[in-house]
Amino acid sequence: MKCQKCHAENISEAVKCGICGTRLKHPKSSDDFTGNQHVQSSIRRENKKQDIFNPDPSIQPNAKPSQNSRSNQNQSITDTILDKNTKIEEKARILLDSWQDKAKGAWENAQNQPKKKPKYNKWFFIIIAVFIFASPVITLITSVIIPEIQYQIREHLRIQRENDEAAVEDVIMEDIVTTDAVVDANEYEQRYAEMRSYQQNIERMFGETRALPENLQEIEKFDQVEFDQSIHDVIEIRNGMIIGSFAAFPNEHIYLKPEIKNKKIIGWSCYKVGISEGEMSECEPESSEPTAPIVE
């Protein structure tokens, strides 16, 4: 029996189509005498099958159009569309009918395809499990673990910063002590060198006047020079001796004393007062100012 939907051939006793599953509708016959209608028996349907549904044995029922017939049909549609004598409305109707036939055939083929069960990848279930169980873990990490790690890092940085600051302070203090010692030593040597520069002035004045100067003003007057006030603050001449002082250490002094013999200055002696033993080793330590030189 031919399916009324997909036109597929089924056996005469079939209730549903074996291709599309549509319930088959069997033809009913009417009794002329009683007027009752009933479904034809299988034998009768089988006997009249050729007469009713296939009157010409040479024609295959529901035969699918061959490739040549479809090609000829498409060529006919193309020729009709390209024909200048055909109206636009007719061309549009032909295209619409052709599109509807193709869409209907595609839909019927899709309905006839057996449905496949969806295959779920194992990663799908893994992702679902992660979303279900990951939320508590993420909450624990963000609320407990991460704050604890941040606190430990801050404490470590704070302790390290305090240690670095203490180390820097120690280094600064050491540098200050070392710098002070170096500055003191350099200042001693600088003052000593400045004092020695006045030895020639005193020797020249003594050679001409046979008298030792009592202060720097006498040297200035003799040499017709004027010393800067900063020199007067750290160097002075008293009783013929050159005395070097230090503004930061008022109790420390250096003395250069001339040695006179036969009315000539034959040399100079250095003395230090209030300066440690480790400094100015070329000068002899004294507890107080040395005695004035004797002029013969």
C-alpha positions in Angstrom: 0.0 0.0 0.0 1.3 3.5 -0.8 1.9 5.9 2.1 -0.3 9.0 1.8 2.5 11.2 3.2 5.8 10.1 1.7 4.3 7.9 -1.1 6.5 5.0 -0.1 5.2 1.4 -1.0 4.3 -0.8 2.0 2.7 -4.3 2.3 -1.0 -4.4 2.0 -1.5 -5.4 5.6 0.7 -2.5 7.0 -0.9 -0.3 9.6 2.0 2.3 9.6 4.4 3.4 7.0 7.8 1.7 7.4 9.6 4.8 6.2 8.0 7.8 7.9 5.8 6.0 10.5 2.6 7.7 9.4 -0.6 5.7 10.0 -1.9 4.3 6.7 -5.5 4.9 5.7 -7.0 2.0 3.9 -9.8 2.7 1.3 -13.3 1.8 2.3 -15.9 0.2 -0.1 -19.6 0.7 0.0 -22.2 -2.1 -0.4 -24.7 -1.1 -3.0 -27.4 -3.2 -1.4 -27.1 -2.4 2.2 -25.2 0.9 2.0 -22.7 -0.2 4.7 -19.0 0.7 4.3 -16.1 -1.5 5.3 -12.4 -1.8 4.7 -11.5 -4.0 1.9 -10.0 -7.3 2.8 -6.4 -8.0 2.1 -7.2 -10.3 -0.7 -9.4 -7.8 -2.4 -7.0 -5.0 -1.9 -4.3 -7.2 -3.3 -6.4 -8.1 -6.3 -7.4 -4.6 -7.1 -4.0 -3.1 -6.3 -2.9 -2.9 -9.9 -6.3 -1.6 -11.1 -6.7 1.2 -8.5 -3.2 2.4 -7.8 -1.2 1.2 -10.8 -3.3 0.9 -13.9 -0.3 0.9 -16.2 2.2 -1.8 -15.2 4.9 -0.1 -17.2 4.8 3.0 -15.0 6.7 2.7 -11.6 4.6 4.2 -8.9 6.2 6.9 -6.8 9.4 6.5 -8.7 11.9 9.2 -7.8 12.8 11.5 -10.6 16.0 10.6 -12.2 19.0 12.9 -12.4 18.3 13.6 -16.0 14.7 14.5 -15.3 15.7 16.9 -12.5 18.3 18.4 -14.7 15.7 18.9 -17.5 13.3 20.4 -15.0 16.0 22.9 -13.7 16.9 23.7 -17.3 13.3 24.4 -18.1 13.0 26.7 -15.1 16.2 28.5 -16.1 14.9 28.9 -19.7 11.6 30.2 -18.5 13.3 32.8 -16.2 15.7 33.9 -18.9 12.9 34.1 -21.5 12.2 37.8 -22.2 8.6 37.1 -23.1 7.7 35.7 -19.7 6.2 38.1 -17.3 7.9 39.1 -14.1 5.0 37.8 -12.0 5.2 34.4 -13.7 9.0 34.2 -13.1 8.5 35.0 -9.5 5.8 32.4 -9.1 8.0 29.8 -10.8 11.0 30.6 -8.5 8.8 30.5 -5.4 7.2 27.2 -6.3 10.7 25.7 -7.0 12.0 27.0 -3.6 9.0 25.6 -1.8 9.4 22.2 -3.4 13.1 22.1 -2.4 12.4 23.2 1.1 9.6 20.6 1.5 11.9 17.9 0.2 14.7 18.9 2.6 12.3 18.9 5.5 10.9 15.5 4.6 14.4 14.1 4.3 15.3 15.5 7.7 12.2 14.0 9.3 13.0 10.6 7.8 16.6 10.6 9.2 16.9 8.5 12.3 17.4 10.6 15.4 20.8 10.1 17.1 21.2 10.2 20.8 23.4 13.1 21.9 26.8 12.2 23.0 28.1 13.9 26.1 31.8 14.4 26.4 33.4 13.5 29.7 34.7 17.1 30.0 31.1 18.3 30.2 30.6 16.4 33.5 33.9 17.5 34.8 33.0 21.2 34.2 29.7 20.7 35.9 31.4 19.1 38.9 33.9 22.0 39.0 31.1 24.5 39.1 29.3 22.6 41.9 32.2 22.0 44.2 34.5 24.9 43.3 32.3 27.6 44.9 33.1 26.5 48.5 36.8 26.1 47.7 37.0 29.5 46.1 35.2 31.1 49.1 37.7 29.4 51.4 40.6 30.6 49.4 39.4 34.2 49.0 38.2 34.7 52.6 40.8 32.8 54.6 43.9 31.7 52.8 44.6 34.8 50.7 44.1 37.2 53.6 46.5 35.1 55.7 49.1 35.0 53.0 48.8 38.8 52.6 49.2 39.3 56.4 52.3 37.1 56.4 53.8 39.0 53.5 53.1 42.4 55.2 54.6 41.2 58.4 57.7 39.9 56.6 58.1 43.2 54.7 57.6 45.2 57.9 60.3 43.3 59.8 62.6 43.4 56.9 62.1 47.2 56.6 62.8 47.7 60.3 65.9 45.6 60.1 67.0 47.6 57.0 66.4 50.9 58.7 68.3 49.8 61.8 71.2 48.6 59.7 71.2 51.9 57.8 71.3 53.9 61.1 74.2 51.8 62.3 76.1 52.4 59.1 75.3 56.1 59.3 76.5 56.3 62.9 79.7 54.4 61.9 80.2 56.8 59.0 79.7 59.8 61.3 82.2 58.5 63.8 84.7 57.6 61.1 84.1 60.9 59.3 84.7 62.8 62.5 87.9 61.0 63.1 89.0 61.6 59.6 88.0 65.2 59.7 89.9 65.7 63.0 93.0 64.1 61.6 92.8 66.2 58.4 92.1 69.3 60.4 95.2 68.7 62.5 97.4 68.3 59.5 95.8 71.3 57.7 96.3 73.5 60.7 99.9 72.4 61.1 100.6 73.1 57.5 99.1 76.6 57.8 101.2 77.4 60.9 104.4 76.3 59.1 103.7 78.8 56.3 104.3 81.7 58.9 107.7 80.4 59.9 109.5 82.2 57.1 107.7 85.5 58.0 109.0 85.2 61.6 112.5 84.2 60.6 112.8 87.1 58.1 111.5 89.6 60.7 113.8 88.3 63.4 116.8 88.4 61.1 116.2 92.1 60.4 114.9 93.3 63.8 116.3 90.7 66.2 112.9 90.6 67.8 110.1 88.1 67.7 106.6 89.2 66.8 104.0 89.3 69.6 101.0 88.9 67.2 99.9 88.6 63.6 99.4 92.3 63.3 103.2 92.8 63.6 103.8 90.3 60.8 101.2 92.2 58.7 102.8 95.5 59.4 106.3 94.1 58.6 105.3 92.4 55.4 102.7 95.0 54.5 100.0 92.4 54.1 96.6 91.8 55.6 95.4 88.4 56.6 91.8 87.3 56.4 89.8 87.2 59.6 89.4 83.5 59.4 93.2 83.2 59.8 93.1 85.3 63.0 90.3 83.0 64.4 92.5 79.8 64.2 96.1 81.0 64.2 97.8 83.5 66.5 101.3 84.5 67.5 102.2 84.9 71.1 105.6 85.3 72.8 107.2 84.5 69.4 105.4 81.1 69.1 102.8 80.2 66.4 99.7 78.8 68.0 97.0 76.8 66.1 93.5 76.5 67.5 90.3 74.5 66.6 86.9 76.0 66.9 85.2 72.7 67.6 87.8 71.7 70.2 88.8 74.9 72.1 91.0 72.9 74.5 93.2 71.5 71.8 96.2 73.5 70.5 99.4 73.1 68.5 102.5 75.1 69.2 105.5 75.9 67.0 108.3 77.2 69.1 111.5 78.7 67.5 114.9 77.6 68.7 117.3 80.5 68.7 121.1 80.3 68.9 123.7 82.9 68.0 120.9 85.3 67.3 119.5 83.1 64.6 116.5 80.8 64.4 118.1 77.4 63.9 114.9 75.3 64.0 111.4 74.8 65.2 109.9 72.5 67.9 106.3 71.2 67.8 104.1 70.7 70.9 100.5 69.6 71.3 98.1 70.3 74.2 94.8 68.4 74.7 95.4 66.2 71.6 95.4 62.4 71.9 98.6 60.4 71.6 97.4 58.9 68.3 97.2 62.2 66.6 100.1 64.5 65.6 102.9 62.1 66.5 105.5 64.5 65.2 104.6 66.9 68.1 105.5 66.4 71.7 102.6 66.3 74.2 102.4 69.0 76.8 100.0 69.5 79.6 100.1 73.3 79.3 101.4 76.0 77.0 105.2 75.7 76.5 107.6 78.4 77.8 108.4 81.3 75.5 111.6 81.1 73.5 114.7 82.8 74.9 116.3 85.5 72.8 120.1 85.9 73.3 
